[in-house]
C-alpha cells in the first residue's frame, strides 16, 4: 500500500468541503486530510478537527471548542496561504467560496502543487493570473465541478489542437419551464428548491438564472485554454450527461454518471489514477430511460449571454460581472430585488464599468469592490 | 505536408470498402489507396482501380474490363495475404465479410502492421489467434464498427485495469417493438428495412435478431481484453450514443455522433491523430432532443443470449454459432425458415457441437464447416 495522499481541504465546512471529507473518510487510507480551513461554522470545524486530526487548521472565527479540538489534535493554527504551500501537502482542494479562494490558489500553483478547484470565482475573476501562476510554478488545476470534470475526462488521451467545441450541459435550474411573466414573480424560496443538486444558496440561485452556467463557460475557457467561441451550452434536465467535447473530426465524447459531487472530488484527488470503487451509486441508463437536450433560452435567462459576453471581453469584465451578481443575488434573497432584476443589475454595473485588459490582482479586486458598491446602490426600477 | 498514409482496402467493393474509398478520396491527400481487393462485383472494382490507381489489386473474379483497368493503372495482381504484408502498406483495412478476412488479418498482424478491422467473423471465430498474432508480430487492431470505435475512443488515456464494464448500445433492429407472435410471421423484406444504418443483407438480419450485437460482445472481449462478465448491452434506438465504458470509480464515458460509418473508418486510418475535418454532419443534440435507453429483451431476441453464452464458453463455440447463424440467415432470406427459427437452428447446432478449447485455425475452420452442414440440414420443425 502506498503512503496516503496528503490533502488540504480549504473550505472544509462548506458543501464541497464536507463531501470531500466524506470521500477521504471512505478512501480506506488512500487519502488523508492533513489540513482543514473552515468558514463561519466553528463548531463543525471543531468536529472535523476531532475526527480527522489534521496537522494544520485555519479558521476565520475562533471559539473555545475549536481551540480545544485543535489542541487535542496537536494541530498547528496557520493561514490558508501557508497551508497551500506547506511541503507536506500533496494536493490542495480549494472549496472556499468567493474571492477568499484566490490567494491560496495562486500560492499553491506557484509552489508547483496540484489544485483541485471547486471555487468558481477564482477562475472567473482572475483566470489569466491563475494560468500565469501555473506556468510560473508548474502547478496544475484539476476541476471539481461536475461539468468541468466531465470535460477533463473526455480530454484524456486527446490532443488539445483537435478540440472543436466544449459543450457544457445545464439542468436549466428551478425555473427552466417558467415563462417570463412567471419569472417576474418567483420568490427566493422557490429558487432554493433545486431539483437535482444539493448546493449552497448563492449557487442555487445562480443555477436558476443560468449565471452559474455562464460562469462555467468562463471557467472552461481558462481550464481548457480555449476561446469562448469554442464553448457552448446545451440544456439537459436529467443532469446525467455532465458535459461533452466535440473534436475536429466530429466525434463527440461525453462523461455520464449519477449526479453526485463525490465523483469529481475523488477524481481530482486520485488523478492520474481512478479510484478502485465508486463514491456514489452506479448509473443504470436503462432505468433512467431517456435523456433530454435542448437549447438554452437567453431571452428568459439573459445571465448566460451576459456571462459569455463578459468572458469574450475579458480583463476585469468577468470579475465585475461576478461581483455584481453576488450582490444582486443577496438582494434577491433579501426580497429587495425581483428574480428578473438580477441580470438587469449586472448589466447596469457592466455598462458603468470600463474594463481593464490583463489586470493585476489589485486591479481585479478594485474592480470587484467598485462593482459591489454599484450593484448595492442600483434601485430595482432604475435597473431596467 | 506529410507523405500520404498508404492504405490497403480489402473488400473495397463492399459497403465499408466503398465508404473507406470515399474517406480516402476526400482526405485531401492524407490517405492513399495503395491496394484494393474486391469481391464478386468486378465492374465496380474496375472502376475503383481506374479512379484510385492502386499498386496492388486482388480480385475473386476476373473480367476483361478489370484486366484492362489493372493494366491501365500499372497495378500488380496479387493475393490478399500478399497485400497484407507488403512493405509499402501502412495500414490494412479488412472489410471483407466472413472467413475470407481471417488469413490477411493474421498475416498483417504477424507482420507488425495496424489492421483496421471491419470484419466481425475474424474476431468471433478466432479471437484468440488474432491476439496471438498481435503479440507475436506487434501488429495492432483498430476497430471500425461504430460501437467498438466508441469504446476505443472512451479508453484513450485510461488504464485497462480500471475498466468496470463495456456497454454496447443496440438500436434494437427492425423489429424491436414486435411481440413474439408478430416476430413469427415477419418476412425477409421487413427485416431488410433497417431504420438507421445502411448495411448489407446478412448484417441487417443479424441486427434484427440481435445476433449482430451478440457478436459484437464477443468482439469487444477480444478487442479490449476483458471477460464477458464485463460486457453489457443497452438498447438505444437513436443510434447516437455509439457505446459507453464504465470505469472502476463509477464514471461513465460515451462517444456520440451522427450515425455514419465514415467516422470510425477515418479514425482507424488517422489514429493516433484525429482528422482535422468531420466526414459526416455534426451532431446537434438540442435538435435530436431525446436519447432513449432500455434493456434488451432476450425472450424475444434470444440470439443475444446465445452469443454471449458462446463467448463465455469460448474455444470453437463462437465459430460454430457464427457459421450456424450465417446459414440460418441465408435460409430465412430464401423463405426456408421463419425469423424465429434462426436462434433455434443456432442453438440446435451448438447443442450438437462439443467445443474444442484453444483451437488451431484448422480446428476452427473444421468446426465452421461442420456447423454449416448441420445448420443446412435442420428442418424448421425439428429446430424447436
Contacts between the chains, C-beta under 8 A, distances in Angstrom:
chain1	res1	chain2	res2	distance
A	153	B	251	6.4
A	153	B	253	6.4
A	154	B	253	6.9
A	155	B	157	8.0
A	156	B	156	6.8
A	156	B	157	3.0
A	156	B	158	6.6
A	157	B	155	8.0
A	157	B	156	3.0
A	157	B	157	2.6
A	157	B	158	7.2
A	158	B	156	6.6
A	158	B	157	7.2
A	158	B	274	7.6
A	159	B	273	7.2
A	159	B	274	7.0
A	162	B	273	7.7
A	162	B	274	4.5
A	162	B	276	7.8
A	167	B	285	7.6
A	234	B	285	5.4
A	234	B	286	5.5
A	235	B	286	7.2
A	236	B	285	8.0
A	241	B	254	7.9
A	244	B	256	7.2
A	244	B	285	7.7
A	246	B	282	7.0
A	246	B	283	7.4
A	247	B	274	5.3
A	248	B	274	5.3
A	248	B	275	6.8
A	248	B	276	5.1
A	248	B	277	6.8
A	248	B	278	7.5
A	249	B	263	6.5
A	249	B	266	6.3
A	249	B	267	6.6
A	249	B	270	7.5
A	249	B	274	4.5
A	249	B	275	4.6
A	249	B	276	7.5
A	249	B	277	7.0
A	249	B	278	5.4
A	249	B	279	7.2
A	250	B	257	6.1
A	250	B	258	7.5
A	250	B	263	6.3
A	250	B	278	2.8
A	250	B	279	7.2
A	250	B	280	6.0
A	250	B	281	7.7
A	250	B	282	5.3
A	250	B	283	7.2
A	251	B	153	6.4
A	251	B	255	6.2
A	251	B	256	8.0
A	251	B	257	5.6
A	251	B	263	6.0
A	251	B	267	7.0
A	251	B	274	7.0
A	251	B	278	8.0
A	252	B	255	6.9
A	252	B	256	4.2
A	252	B	257	5.7
A	252	B	283	5.4
A	253	B	153	6.4
A	253	B	154	6.9
A	253	B	253	6.4
A	253	B	254	7.0
A	253	B	255	5.4
A	253	B	256	7.5
A	254	B	241	7.9
A	254	B	253	7.0
A	254	B	254	4.8
A	254	B	255	7.8
A	254	B	256	6.0
A	255	B	251	6.2
A	255	B	252	6.8
A	255	B	253	5.4
A	255	B	254	7.8
A	256	B	244	7.2
A	256	B	251	8.0
A	256	B	252	4.2
A	256	B	253	7.4
A	256	B	254	6.0
A	257	B	250	6.1
A	257	B	251	5.6
A	257	B	252	5.6
A	258	B	250	7.5
A	263	B	249	6.5
A	263	B	250	6.3
A	263	B	251	6.0
A	266	B	249	6.3
A	267	B	249	6.6
A	267	B	251	7.0
A	270	B	249	7.5
A	273	B	159	7.2
A	273	B	162	7.6
A	274	B	158	7.6
A	274	B	159	7.0
A	274	B	162	4.5
A	274	B	247	5.3
A	274	B	248	5.3
A	274	B	249	4.5
A	274	B	251	7.0
A	275	B	248	6.7
A	275	B	249	4.6
A	276	B	162	7.8
A	276	B	248	5.1
A	276	B	249	7.5
A	277	B	248	6.8
A	277	B	249	7.0
A	278	B	248	7.5
A	278	B	249	5.4
A	278	B	250	2.8
A	278	B	251	8.0
A	279	B	249	7.2
A	279	B	250	7.2
A	280	B	250	6.0
A	281	B	250	7.7
A	282	B	246	7.0
A	282	B	250	5.3
A	283	B	246	7.3
A	283	B	250	7.2
A	283	B	252	5.4
A	285	B	167	7.5
A	285	B	234	5.4
A	285	B	244	7.7
A	285	B	293	4.1
A	286	B	234	5.5
A	286	B	235	7.2
A	286	B	293	5.3
A	286	B	294	5.2
A	286	B	295	4.4
A	288	B	293	6.4
A	289	B	292	6.7
A	289	B	293	6.3
A	289	B	294	7.0
A	290	B	290	5.3
A	290	B	291	6.8
A	290	B	292	5.1
A	290	B	293	7.2
A	291	B	290	6.8
A	291	B	291	4.6
A	291	B	293	7.6
A	292	B	289	6.7
A	292	B	290	5.0
A	293	B	285	4.1
A	293	B	286	5.3
A	293	B	288	6.4
A	293	B	289	6.2
A	293	B	290	7.2
A	293	B	291	7.6
A	294	B	286	5.2
A	294	B	289	7.0
A	295	B	286	4.5
